[in-house]
Amino acid sequence: MTSEKMKIGYLIFTTGSLLKFLAVILVIGIVDFFVAQHLFIHTALSPFVLVALNLLIYYLCLPWIKKGVTEIEK
């Protein structure tokens, strides 16, 4: 089990998917910064909106992140 996890981690690191993941985190941070400036003033539900927005961005970008791993495994 541990060797499988290490293999997956190695594949993610070597295919550049780690950089894609970090890019997605950066995009989420930038979007949060601009959205939070407007939402925190207007509503108390903004933390929930930010979490939902973060999950949406992450799941939309997940296939793009995993693409390199599946190409190497084939």
N, C-alpha and C positions, 0 to 999 in steps of 0.2 A: 504494500500500500504506500509506504513512504517513497519507494523508488518511482512509483507512478506519479506521485505529487512532484518529486524532483524533476522528472522528465517533462512534465507539463510546464513547470516553472522555467526550466531550461529552454523549452521551445518558445515560450512567451518572450523570454529575454532575448533569444537569438533572432527571432523573426521581426523584431521591432514593434511587436504588439505592446510591449511595456511602454514604449514612447507614445504609441497611440493612446494607451490608457491614461498616461500622464497628460496628454493633450486634452483628452476629454475632461479630466479633473480641472484643468486650467480653464476650459470653456465654461464648465459648471461654476467655477469660482467667479469668473467675470460676469456671467449672467446673474448670479446671486447678488453680486455687488450692486448692479444697476437696478435689478428688480426690488431688492430690499430697500433701497433708498426711497422708492415710491410707495411700497406696500406698508412698511412699518409706520408710516405717518397716517395711513388711511384705515387700516384694519388690524384687528387683533388676531386674525386667522393667518397672518402672513407666514409664520413658521411652517404651518401645514402646507401652504401654497408652495413655499420654497422646497420642502421635502418632496412634494409631488412633482415639481418641475425638475428637480435633480434626478429623480428616478426615471422620469420620462426621457430626459437627455441621455442618461446612462443606457437605458434599454434600447433606445434608437441607435446608439453608437456601438452596442455590444456585438452585432454581426461584423462590423468593420474591424473591431479589435480582434475577434476570433478568426478572421479570415486567414491571416498568416499562419496560425497554428494548424488549421486543417489542411492547408496546402503543403506544409512540411510533412505531416503525418501520412499523406498519401504517398 
